[in-house]
């Protein structure tokens, strides 16, 4: 019985010893396992973390930590780097942003921290006039929408003043707003406000004004003739002196860039009435005759009258009597046949008026005269006619 009990105790002791050994071995193995791990300092998207690992490479370490990476991510050192004690690892996951640059629109993965860094990464250069939304210092985040509007020079003519300015606008209306240019009710813009502009566009702002202009103009008096049988035929006498009147006219004037474009008469008012000149024309017939040399000539007779000017072909501008035909625009002179009407004779020609016989002409023979006018138009209107001429004393 004693032997049986001794054997039983011996088995129990062995079991305890064996169990203790296993526990010890396990604990020792665990201790060895833990103490042989490498310590790695991680900076994961700005967050710091320290881990102990038996992973052979950074890629295996990230698999242990259930971290998925993309080729666009920033990872330093590379994923294939072997893990060693006190290794430092930095990982920044890439973010997807949408960029609109000119006519190009695309989605891009980036690890840039700010909009400014992202644009440099994309090799998009900016000048001081370019427009970027959001601001350059804005932090990059997923699904951020970045718009870059490149500025270009535009020629603008505002009220006649020319200048060149920078713009990122797409329409004429946006451009004017960007430049702080306001339009008045009547102003015009070319091209139209809704049209798209580019560096070749010339934007013209025509400043339109509507103003009122009041002017006073003279009213010319008329010359009224009346027959007077107490005066010798061919003589005239002023009965009433003519006086000019005055009229006030109100106009609506349209100005474009300060220059008059159109004028519309709104109303007019007579300020001062005119007074016509009244002239009495004699109708009394005289039968006196005068003697010219050896030939008696009636002081009134009919002649054929043509017209000429001081500027006709071959004309010198001086008459046969030496008178300058071009010096006085009001000169009344006729060319005559000196054997009929001597040079220097004062005459009255029906329809022409008082004149002096001061010139001759190769075709002026007998009862024929040539009356002087300053313009061809007047000479053509006179034409050729038969008129009465009176020799004056």
C-alpha positions as CSV (number, residue, x, y, z in Angstrom):
1,X,0.0,0.0,0.0
2,X,2.8,2.3,0.9
3,X,4.5,1.6,-2.5
4,X,1.2,2.4,-4.3
5,X,0.9,5.7,-2.5
6,X,4.6,6.6,-3.1
7,X,4.2,5.9,-6.9
8,X,1.1,8.1,-6.9
9,X,2.8,11.0,-5.3
10,X,5.7,10.6,-7.6
11,X,3.5,10.9,-10.7
12,X,1.8,14.0,-9.3
13,X,5.1,15.6,-8.7
14,X,6.2,14.8,-12.2
15,X,3.0,16.3,-13.6
16,X,3.5,19.5,-11.6
17,X,7.1,19.7,-12.7
18,X,6.2,19.2,-16.3
19,X,3.4,21.8,-16.2
20,X,5.7,24.2,-14.5
21,X,8.3,23.7,-17.1
22,X,5.8,24.3,-19.9
23,X,4.6,27.5,-18.3
24,X,8.1,28.6,-17.8
25,X,9.1,27.7,-21.3
26,X,6.0,29.5,-22.6
27,X,6.7,32.6,-20.5
28,X,10.3,32.5,-21.5
29,X,9.5,32.1,-25.1
30,X,7.0,35.0,-25.0
31,X,9.6,37.1,-23.2
32,X,12.1,36.3,-25.9
33,X,9.5,37.0,-28.6
34,X,8.6,40.4,-27.1
35,X,12.1,41.5,-26.4
36,X,13.2,40.7,-29.9
37,X,10.6,43.0,-31.5
38,X,11.8,46.2,-33.3
39,X,10.5,49.6,-32.2
40,X,9.2,51.7,-35.1
41,X,8.1,55.4,-34.8
42,X,5.2,56.1,-37.2
43,X,3.9,59.5,-38.5
44,X,0.6,58.5,-40.0
45,X,-1.1,61.5,-41.8
46,X,0.2,63.8,-39.1
47,X,-0.5,61.5,-36.2
48,X,2.5,60.0,-34.3
49,X,2.5,56.4,-33.1
50,X,5.1,54.0,-31.8
51,X,4.8,50.2,-32.4
52,X,6.8,47.1,-31.8
53,X,6.9,44.6,-34.6
54,X,8.6,41.5,-36.0
55,X,7.5,42.6,-39.5
56,X,10.4,42.3,-42.0
57,X,9.5,45.3,-44.2
58,X,7.4,48.5,-43.9
59,X,4.8,46.9,-46.3
60,X,4.4,44.0,-43.9
61,X,4.1,46.4,-41.0
62,X,1.3,48.3,-42.7
63,X,-0.4,45.0,-43.4
64,X,-0.2,44.2,-39.7
65,X,-1.8,47.7,-39.0
66,X,-4.4,47.2,-41.7
67,X,-3.2,50.3,-43.5
68,X,-3.9,50.4,-47.3
69,X,-1.6,52.5,-49.4
70,X,-1.8,54.0,-52.9
71,X,1.0,54.5,-55.3
72,X,0.3,58.3,-55.1
73,X,0.8,58.3,-51.3
74,X,3.9,59.8,-49.8
75,X,5.8,57.0,-47.9
76,X,9.3,57.4,-46.5
77,X,11.3,55.2,-46.5
78,X,9.9,53.1,-49.3
79,X,7.6,50.2,-48.5
80,X,10.3,47.6,-49.4
81,X,12.6,49.0,-46.7
82,X,13.6,46.4,-44.0
83,X,12.3,47.2,-40.6
84,X,15.0,47.8,-37.9
85,X,14.9,49.0,-34.4
86,X,14.1,52.8,-33.9
87,X,13.1,53.1,-37.6
88,X,11.1,56.3,-38.4
89,X,8.3,56.0,-41.0
90,X,6.3,58.9,-42.5
91,X,3.1,58.2,-44.4
92,X,0.8,60.8,-46.0
93,X,-2.2,59.4,-47.9
94,X,-2.9,61.1,-51.2
95,X,-6.1,63.2,-51.5
96,X,-8.1,63.5,-54.7
97,X,-8.9,67.0,-55.9
98,X,-10.6,68.4,-59.0
99,X,-8.9,71.2,-60.9
100,X,-10.3,73.4,-63.6
101,X,-7.6,75.3,-65.5
102,X,-8.7,77.1,-68.6
103,X,-10.6,74.7,-70.7
104,X,-9.1,71.7,-69.0
105,X,-10.9,69.9,-66.1
106,X,-9.4,66.8,-64.4
107,X,-9.1,64.9,-61.1
108,X,-5.7,64.6,-59.5
109,X,-4.3,62.6,-56.5
110,X,-1.9,64.7,-54.5
111,X,-0.1,64.8,-51.2
112,X,0.4,68.6,-51.3
113,X,-0.6,70.4,-48.1
114,X,-2.0,73.6,-49.6
115,X,-3.5,74.9,-52.8
116,X,-0.2,76.8,-53.6
117,X,1.9,73.6,-53.1
118,X,-0.5,71.7,-55.3
119,X,-0.3,74.2,-58.2
120,X,3.5,74.1,-58.0
121,X,3.3,70.3,-58.1
122,X,1.2,70.6,-61.2
123,X,3.7,73.1,-62.7
124,X,1.0,75.8,-63.0
125,X,2.6,79.2,-62.7
126,X,0.7,82.3,-61.6
127,X,1.0,86.0,-62.1
128,X,-0.4,88.7,-59.8
129,X,-3.5,89.1,-61.9
130,X,-4.5,85.5,-62.1
131,X,-7.5,84.3,-60.0
132,X,-7.5,81.2,-57.9
133,X,-10.3,79.7,-55.8
134,X,-10.0,78.7,-53.0
135,X,-7.2,80.8,-51.7
136,X,-3.6,79.7,-52.1
137,X,-3.2,79.0,-48.3
138,X,-6.2,76.8,-48.2
139,X,-5.5,73.3,-47.0
140,X,-5.9,70.4,-49.4
141,X,-8.7,68.0,-48.5
142,X,-10.5,65.2,-50.4
143,X,-12.8,66.3,-53.2
144,X,-11.6,69.9,-53.1
145,X,-12.5,71.9,-56.2
146,X,-9.7,74.2,-57.4
147,X,-10.4,76.8,-60.2
148,X,-7.6,78.7,-61.9
149,X,-8.5,81.6,-64.1
150,X,-5.5,82.9,-66.0
151,X,-5.6,86.7,-66.6
152,X,-5.1,88.3,-70.0
153,X,-4.8,91.8,-71.2
154,X,-7.9,93.5,-72.7
155,X,-8.2,96.8,-74.5
156,X,-11.0,99.0,-73.3
157,X,-12.2,102.3,-74.7
158,X,-14.3,104.0,-72.0
159,X,-15.9,107.3,-73.0
160,X,-13.2,107.7,-75.7
161,X,-10.3,107.0,-73.3
162,X,-8.2,104.0,-74.2
163,X,-6.4,101.7,-71.8
164,X,-5.2,98.1,-71.4
165,X,-6.2,96.2,-68.3
166,X,-5.9,92.6,-67.0
167,X,-8.9,90.4,-66.7
168,X,-10.0,86.9,-65.9
169,X,-13.7,87.5,-66.9
170,X,-15.5,85.4,-69.4
171,X,-18.2,87.9,-70.5
172,X,-18.3,91.6,-71.2
173,X,-20.7,92.1,-68.3
174,X,-18.3,90.3,-65.9
175,X,-15.4,92.3,-67.2
176,X,-17.1,95.6,-66.7
177,X,-18.1,94.5,-63.2
178,X,-14.5,93.4,-62.4
179,X,-13.2,96.8,-63.6
180,X,-15.8,98.7,-61.5
181,X,-17.3,100.3,-64.6
182,X,-21.0,101.2,-64.3
183,X,-23.3,102.0,-67.2
184,X,-25.8,104.8,-67.3
185,X,-29.3,104.3,-68.8
186,X,-28.4,105.5,-72.3
187,X,-24.9,104.1,-72.5
188,X,-24.0,101.5,-75.1
189,X,-21.4,98.7,-75.0
190,X,-19.7,96.9,-77.9
191,X,-19.6,93.9,-78.0
192,X,-22.8,93.0,-76.3
193,X,-22.8,92.3,-72.5
194,X,-23.4,88.5,-72.9
195,X,-20.5,88.0,-75.4
196,X,-17.3,86.2,-74.3
197,X,-14.1,88.1,-74.3
198,X,-10.5,87.2,-75.0
199,X,-7.1,88.9,-75.4
200,X,-8.2,90.1,-78.9
201,X,-11.4,91.7,-77.7
202,X,-11.8,95.5,-77.7
203,X,-14.5,96.6,-75.3
204,X,-16.0,100.0,-76.1
205,X,-18.2,101.8,-73.7
206,X,-20.0,104.7,-75.5
207,X,-21.2,107.3,-73.0
208,X,-24.5,108.6,-74.2
209,X,-26.0,111.9,-72.9
210,X,-29.3,113.6,-73.8
211,X,-29.1,117.4,-73.2
212,X,-31.2,120.4,-74.1
213,X,-29.7,123.3,-76.1
214,X,-31.5,126.6,-76.6
215,X,-30.1,128.9,-79.3
216,X,-31.3,132.3,-80.7
217,X,-31.1,132.8,-84.5
218,X,-31.8,135.9,-86.6
219,X,-34.8,136.1,-88.8
220,X,-33.7,137.6,-92.1
221,X,-36.0,140.4,-93.4
222,X,-37.3,140.3,-97.0
223,X,-37.0,143.0,-99.6
224,X,-40.5,144.0,-100.8
225,X,-40.8,146.1,-103.9
226,X,-43.8,148.2,-105.0
227,X,-44.3,150.2,-108.1
228,X,-44.3,154.0,-107.8
229,X,-45.4,156.1,-110.9
230,X,-44.0,159.3,-109.3
231,X,-40.4,158.0,-109.7
232,X,-38.6,157.7,-113.0
233,X,-38.4,154.2,-114.4
234,X,-35.3,152.5,-113.3
235,X,-34.9,154.4,-110.0
236,X,-35.5,153.0,-106.6
237,X,-36.3,154.5,-103.2
238,X,-36.3,152.9,-99.8
239,X,-39.6,153.4,-98.0
240,X,-39.0,151.3,-94.9
241,X,-35.7,150.1,-93.5
242,X,-35.5,146.4,-93.0
243,X,-34.8,145.0,-89.5
244,X,-33.9,141.5,-88.5
245,X,-36.1,139.5,-86.1
246,X,-35.0,137.0,-83.5
247,X,-36.2,133.4,-82.9
248,X,-35.5,131.1,-80.0
249,X,-35.1,127.4,-80.8
250,X,-35.0,124.6,-78.2
251,X,-33.2,121.4,-79.3
252,X,-32.8,117.9,-77.9
253,X,-29.2,117.0,-78.4
254,X,-27.7,113.5,-78.2
255,X,-24.0,113.4,-77.3
256,X,-21.8,110.3,-77.6
257,X,-18.5,110.5,-75.7
258,X,-19.1,114.3,-75.5
259,X,-19.6,114.8,-79.2
260,X,-22.9,115.8,-80.8
261,X,-24.5,112.8,-82.6
262,X,-27.9,114.2,-83.4
263,X,-30.1,117.2,-82.9
264,X,-33.9,117.3,-82.8
265,X,-36.0,120.6,-82.7
266,X,-38.5,120.5,-79.9
267,X,-40.0,123.9,-80.2
268,X,-39.4,127.4,-81.4
269,X,-40.6,130.9,-80.3
270,X,-40.3,134.2,-82.0
271,X,-38.6,136.6,-79.6
272,X,-38.6,139.6,-81.9
273,X,-40.6,140.1,-85.1
274,X,-38.7,141.0,-88.3
275,X,-39.5,144.1,-90.3
276,X,-39.3,143.8,-94.1
277,X,-37.5,146.4,-96.2
278,X,-39.9,148.2,-98.6
279,X,-38.4,149.6,-101.8
280,X,-40.4,151.8,-104.3
281,X,-39.5,151.1,-107.9
282,X,-40.1,153.9,-110.4
283,X,-42.4,153.3,-113.4
284,X,-42.5,156.9,-114.8
285,X,-41.3,156.8,-118.5
286,X,-39.0,159.5,-119.8
287,X,-38.4,160.2,-123.5
288,X,-35.2,162.2,-123.2
289,X,-32.3,161.4,-125.5
290,X,-28.6,161.9,-125.0
291,X,-25.9,162.5,-127.5
292,X,-22.9,160.2,-127.5
293,X,-20.2,161.5,-129.9
294,X,-21.6,161.8,-133.4
295,X,-24.4,159.3,-132.7
296,X,-27.7,160.0,-130.9
297,X,-28.8,157.2,-128.6
298,X,-32.1,156.9,-126.9
299,X,-31.7,156.7,-123.1
300,X,-33.8,153.5,-123.1
301,X,-33.6,150.7,-125.6
302,X,-33.8,146.9,-125.8
303,X,-30.6,144.8,-125.9
304,X,-29.7,141.1,-126.1
305,X,-28.0,140.2,-122.8
306,X,-25.7,137.2,-122.0
307,X,-23.5,136.7,-118.9
308,X,-19.9,135.9,-118.1
309,X,-17.6,135.6,-115.0
310,X,-14.1,136.9,-114.2
311,X,-12.9,133.3,-114.1
312,X,-13.8,132.2,-117.7
313,X,-11.3,130.5,-119.9
314,X,-8.8,133.1,-121.2
315,X,-10.0,135.8,-118.8
316,X,-7.3,137.9,-117.1
317,X,-9.6,139.1,-114.3
318,X,-9.3,142.7,-115.5
319,X,-11.7,144.5,-117.8
320,X,-10.9,146.6,-120.9
321,X,-11.2,149.7,-118.7
322,X,-8.6,148.2,-116.2
323,X,-11.1,147.3,-113.5
324,X,-10.2,144.3,-111.3
325,X,-13.2,142.1,-111.8
326,X,-12.3,139.7,-108.9
327,X,-11.7,142.2,-106.1
328,X,-15.3,143.1,-105.3
329,X,-17.9,140.3,-105.1
330,X,-20.7,142.9,-105.3
331,X,-19.4,144.6,-108.5
332,X,-22.0,145.3,-111.1
333,X,-20.5,145.7,-114.6
334,X,-21.4,145.0,-118.2
335,X,-19.4,144.5,-121.4
336,X,-20.6,146.7,-124.2
337,X,-19.9,147.8,-127.8
338,X,-18.3,151.2,-127.1
339,X,-19.7,152.6,-130.3
340,X,-23.2,152.1,-128.8
341,X,-22.5,152.6,-125.1
342,X,-19.2,154.4,-124.3
343,X,-17.0,152.8,-121.5
344,X,-17.6,154.4,-118.1
345,X,-21.3,155.0,-118.8
346,X,-23.6,154.3,-115.8
347,X,-26.6,152.2,-116.8
348,X,-29.6,150.4,-115.3
349,X,-30.2,146.9,-116.7
350,X,-33.6,145.4,-116.3
351,X,-33.4,142.3,-114.0
352,X,-29.7,143.0,-113.2
353,X,-29.7,146.5,-111.6
354,X,-27.4,149.5,-111.6
355,X,-24.1,148.9,-113.4
356,X,-21.2,150.5,-115.2
357,X,-20.1,149.9,-118.8
358,X,-16.6,148.8,-118.0
359,X,-15.6,146.0,-120.4
360,X,-15.7,145.0,-124.1
361,X,-15.8,141.6,-125.9
362,X,-15.1,140.4,-129.3
363,X,-18.6,139.1,-129.7
364,X,-20.3,142.2,-128.2
365,X,-21.4,144.2,-131.2
366,X,-24.3,146.6,-131.6
367,X,-27.3,146.3,-129.2
368,X,-25.7,143.5,-127.2
369,X,-24.3,143.4,-123.7
370,X,-22.6,140.8,-121.4
371,X,-23.5,141.1,-117.6
372,X,-20.9,140.2,-115.0
373,X,-21.5,137.6,-112.3
374,X,-19.0,136.2,-109.8
375,X,-20.0,132.5,-110.2
376,X,-20.8,130.2,-113.1
377,X,-24.0,129.2,-111.5
378,X,-25.3,132.7,-111.5
379,X,-24.2,133.2,-115.1
380,X,-25.9,130.0,-116.2
381,X,-29.1,131.1,-114.5
382,X,-29.1,134.3,-116.4
383,X,-28.6,132.6,-119.7
384,X,-29.5,134.7,-122.8
385,X,-32.4,137.1,-122.7
386,X,-33.7,140.4,-124.2
387,X,-33.9,143.1,-121.6
388,X,-34.3,146.9,-121.4
389,X,-31.3,149.0,-120.6
390,X,-31.4,152.7,-119.5
391,X,-28.5,155.1,-119.9
392,X,-28.2,157.2,-116.8
393,X,-26.8,160.8,-116.6
